[in-house]
């Protein structure tokens, strides 16, 4: 009789343990729901001809044969954007200066005239690292960045 009572108690305890809600660590994560991400990207002048009056040493750099002959140094800010696959990016592209630029990303080309603001959308369809850049040859290779698309 005592063995039967122990067995019944053990069976009841085992049933109670096995019917518990799974721990948070053992649950399957919920599926990711793609979302809209609002991102502003600004063209930033880093070293331009106009700075020669502020930094006289740049005159030699911008002179014929100088390291910046025919070039200026610009950047996109931010230069790295991280999103999830499936997200829709609502991009606001700002060009507060006089020089023309363009924002080029796989399957996307947006010209940016001087002192302009452009808005566009882009869907991050698949995971990976995608380079964006300016299409003005003299602004490369400095004016570039990356879109990092993570798998959900």
KEKE-3310 file (N, C-alpha, C; in steps of 0.2 Angstrom, whole numbers, plus 5000, padded with zeros to 4 digits):
npx = (5004:5010:5019:5011:5005:5016:5020:5008:5009:5021:5017:5007:5015:5024:5015:5010:5022:5025:5014:5016:5017:5029:5045:5051:5063:5062:5052:5046:5052:5042:5036:5044:5038:5038:5043:5040:5053:5059:5071:5084:5096:5110:5120:5137:5149:5166:5180:5182:5184:5181:5185:5198:5201:5199:5208:5223:5233:5227:5227:5238:5235:5223:5228:5235:5240:5240:5235:5221:5217:5205:5196:5184:5180:5167:5154:5141:5129:5120:5133:5131:5117:5106:5094:5080:5076:5063:5059:5052:5060:5058:5065:5073:5082:5095:5102:5112:5120:5129:5134:5130:5124:5121:5111:5114:5109:5107:5096:5090:5090:5093:5094:5102:5100:5109:5106:5094:5080:5075:5063:5060:5055:5061:5062:5069:5073:5080:5092:5109:5123:5123:5130:5129:5131:5138:5135:5143:5159:5171:5168:5170:5181:5176:5163:5152:5143:5135:5121:5115:5106:5097:5093:5077)
npy = (4994:5006:5008:5010:5022:5030:5029:5035:5048:5052:5051:5061:5072:5072:5074:5087:5094:5092:5098:5112:5129:5133:5138:5155:5155:5144:5146:5148:5161:5175:5178:5190:5206:5216:5234:5251:5262:5278:5287:5299:5306:5315:5325:5329:5341:5339:5342:5355:5366:5378:5379:5383:5396:5396:5386:5388:5379:5370:5375:5371:5358:5358:5363:5362:5345:5343:5333:5334:5339:5342:5336:5335:5332:5323:5317:5305:5306:5298:5285:5272:5261:5251:5239:5228:5214:5216:5227:5244:5258:5274:5287:5302:5313:5325:5339:5351:5360:5369:5361:5348:5331:5314:5300:5284:5268:5250:5247:5259:5277:5293:5309:5323:5339:5355:5362:5355:5344:5328:5315:5298:5280:5264:5247:5235:5221:5209:5200:5206:5216:5231:5243:5261:5276:5291:5297:5306:5306:5313:5313:5301:5289:5292:5297:5287:5273:5261:5250:5239:5225:5214:5197:5192)
npz = (5000:5004:4994:4983:4986:4986:4973:4967:4972:4966:4952:4952:4955:4944:4933:4936:4935:4921:4915:4917:4911:4898:4901:4900:4892:4885:4876:4859:4849:4845:4829:4818:4815:4801:4801:4799:4797:4801:4794:4793:4782:4780:4769:4772:4772:4773:4770:4760:4746:4750:4763:4762:4766:4779:4784:4779:4775:4767:4754:4747:4746:4738:4726:4709:4706:4720:4734:4735:4723:4711:4719:4733:4750:4756:4766:4771:4784:4795:4792:4793:4793:4802:4800:4800:4790:4778:4783:4780:4774:4777:4770:4773:4764:4765:4759:4763:4758:4744:4733:4721:4724:4725:4730:4731:4731:4730:4718:4720:4716:4720:4715:4722:4723:4726:4742:4745:4749:4750:4749:4751:4749:4754:4753:4763:4758:4759:4769:4772:4768:4761:4750:4750:4741:4734:4718:4711:4704:4709:4723:4728:4735:4747:4751:4756:4762:4773:4772:4783:4784:4794:4797:4803)
capx = (5000:5014:5022:5006:5004:5022:5019:5003:5012:5026:5014:5004:5020:5026:5010:5010:5028:5025:5009:5017:5019:5036:5049:5052:5069:5061:5047:5048:5051:5037:5038:5045:5033:5042:5040:5042:5059:5061:5079:5087:5103:5113:5127:5141:5156:5172:5185:5180:5188:5179:5189:5205:5202:5200:5214:5227:5237:5223:5229:5243:5231:5219:5232:5236:5245:5239:5231:5214:5217:5199:5192:5182:5179:5160:5151:5134:5128:5124:5136:5129:5110:5105:5087:5078:5074:5056:5057:5051:5063:5056:5072:5073:5089:5096:5109:5111:5126:5128:5136:5125:5126:5116:5111:5114:5109:5105:5089:5088:5095:5090:5098:5101:5103:5111:5101:5088:5077:5071:5060:5059:5055:5065:5060:5075:5070:5084:5098:5115:5127:5123:5134:5126:5137:5136:5137:5148:5165:5175:5166:5171:5178:5175:5156:5149:5140:5132:5114:5115:5100:5098:5088:5073)
capy = (5000:5012:5009:5012:5029:5034:5029:5040:5055:5053:5052:5067:5077:5072:5077:5094:5097:5092:5103:5119:5133:5133:5144:5160:5153:5138:5147:5150:5168:5177:5180:5197:5210:5222:5240:5257:5266:5285:5289:5305:5305:5322:5326:5333:5343:5338:5346:5358:5371:5384:5379:5386:5403:5395:5382:5390:5373:5367:5378:5366:5351:5359:5366:5357:5340:5342:5327:5335:5342:5340:5332:5337:5326:5324:5311:5304:5305:5293:5282:5265:5261:5244:5237:5221:5212:5217:5234:5249:5264:5281:5291:5309:5315:5332:5342:5358:5364:5371:5356:5342:5325:5309:5295:5278:5261:5245:5248:5266:5282:5299:5315:5328:5346:5359:5365:5352:5339:5323:5310:5292:5274:5258:5241:5231:5214:5203:5201:5207:5222:5235:5249:5267:5281:5297:5296:5311:5303:5316:5312:5294:5284:5294:5298:5281:5271:5254:5248:5232:5222:5208:5193:5192)
capz = (5000:5004:4987:4979:4988:4984:4965:4965:4973:4961:4946:4952:4954:4937:4929:4938:4932:4914:4912:4918:4906:4897:4904:4894:4888:4880:4871:4852:4849:4840:4822:4817:4811:4798:4803:4795:4800:4798:4794:4790:4780:4778:4766:4776:4769:4778:4767:4754:4743:4754:4769:4762:4769:4787:4785:4774:4773:4762:4747:4743:4744:4732:4720:4704:4709:4727:4736:4734:4716:4708:4724:4739:4754:4759:4770:4773:4791:4797:4787:4794:4795:4803:4800:4799:4783:4778:4785:4775:4776:4775:4770:4771:4762:4766:4756:4765:4754:4737:4728:4720:4726:4723:4735:4726:4734:4726:4716:4721:4714:4721:4714:4728:4721:4731:4746:4744:4754:4746:4753:4747:4753:4752:4757:4764:4756:4760:4773:4769:4769:4755:4750:4747:4739:4730:4711:4709:4705:4714:4730:4730:4739:4754:4752:4755:4769:4772:4775:4786:4784:4798:4796:4809)
cpx = (5004:5018:5017:5005:5010:5022:5014:5005:5017:5022:5010:5009:5023:5021:5009:5016:5027:5019:5010:5018:5026:5039:5050:5058:5067:5055:5050:5047:5045:5040:5039:5040:5037:5038:5043:5048:5060:5068:5080:5094:5105:5119:5131:5148:5161:5178:5184:5184:5187:5182:5196:5206:5202:5206:5218:5232:5233:5224:5233:5239:5227:5222:5233:5242:5244:5235:5224:5213:5210:5195:5190:5180:5172:5159:5144:5134:5121:5127:5134:5122:5109:5097:5086:5075:5066:5054:5056:5055:5060:5062:5070:5081:5090:5102:5109:5116:5124:5129:5131:5128:5120:5117:5109:5114:5106:5097:5086:5093:5091:5095:5096:5104:5105:5105:5094:5086:5073:5068:5058:5058:5059:5063:5067:5072:5073:5090:5104:5118:5127:5126:5129:5132:5134:5139:5142:5155:5170:5174:5168:5179:5175:5167:5152:5147:5138:5125:5115:5108:5100:5092:5084:5075)
cpy = (5006:5013:5012:5020:5033:5035:5035:5047:5057:5055:5059:5073:5078:5075:5084:5097:5098:5096:5110:5122:5133:5139:5149:5159:5148:5140:5149:5157:5170:5179:5188:5201:5216:5228:5246:5261:5272:5286:5295:5305:5312:5321:5331:5335:5343:5342:5348:5364:5378:5385:5382:5392:5402:5391:5383:5384:5369:5369:5374:5360:5352:5361:5360:5352:5339:5336:5328:5339:5338:5336:5337:5331:5328:5317:5311:5303:5304:5289:5274:5265:5253:5243:5230:5220:5212:5224:5239:5255:5270:5285:5298:5311:5322:5334:5349:5363:5365:5365:5350:5336:5320:5303:5288:5272:5256:5246:5255:5271:5289:5305:5320:5335:5350:5362:5362:5346:5335:5318:5304:5286:5269:5253:5237:5223:5208:5205:5202:5214:5226:5242:5255:5272:5287:5295:5301:5308:5306:5315:5305:5293:5286:5295:5291:5278:5264:5253:5240:5230:5215:5204:5193:5186)
cpz = (5000:4998:4982:4980:4986:4976:4963:4966:4968:4954:4946:4952:4947:4932:4930:4934:4924:4911:4913:4911:4905:4900:4898:4890:4883:4875:4864:4852:4844:4834:4822:4813:4808:4800:4798:4800:4797:4799:4790:4788:4777:4775:4770:4773:4774:4776:4760:4752:4748:4760:4769:4765:4777:4788:4779:4771:4768:4755:4743:4741:4738:4726:4715:4706:4716:4728:4735:4727:4713:4713:4730:4744:4758:4762:4770:4780:4792:4791:4787:4796:4796:4804:4799:4792:4783:4780:4779:4778:4773:4775:4768:4770:4762:4763:4757:4762:4747:4732:4727:4722:4723:4728:4731:4731:4730:4725:4718:4719:4716:4720:4720:4725:4727:4735:4745:4749:4749:4750:4748:4751:4750:4756:4757:4764:4758:4765:4769:4771:4762:4755:4747:4746:4736:4723:4708:4710:4709:4721:4732:4731:4745:4755:4751:4762:4767:4775:4777:4787:4788:4796:4803:4813)
residu = (UNK:UNK:UNK:UNK:UNK:UNK:UNK:UNK:UNK:UNK:UNK:UNK:UNK:UNK:UNK:UNK:UNK:UNK:UNK:UNK:UNK:UNK:UNK:UNK:UNK:UNK:UNK:UNK:UNK:UNK:UNK:UNK:UNK:UNK:UNK:UNK:UNK:UNK:UNK:UNK:UNK:UNK:UNK:UNK:UNK:UNK:UNK:UNK:UNK:UNK:UNK:UNK:UNK:UNK:UNK:UNK:UNK:UNK:UNK:UNK:UNK:UNK:UNK:UNK:UNK:UNK:UNK:UNK:UNK:UNK:UNK:UNK:UNK:UNK:UNK:UNK:UNK:UNK:UNK:UNK:UNK:UNK:UNK:UNK:UNK:UNK:UNK:UNK:UNK:UNK:UNK:UNK:UNK:UNK:UNK:UNK:UNK:UNK:UNK:UNK:UNK:UNK:UNK:UNK:UNK:UNK:UNK:UNK:UNK:UNK:UNK:UNK:UNK:UNK:UNK:UNK:UNK:UNK:UNK:UNK:UNK:UNK:UNK:UNK:UNK:UNK:UNK:UNK:UNK:UNK:UNK:UNK:UNK:UNK:UNK:UNK:UNK:UNK:UNK:UNK:UNK:UNK:UNK:UNK:UNK:UNK:UNK:UNK:UNK:UNK:UNK:UNK)
# end
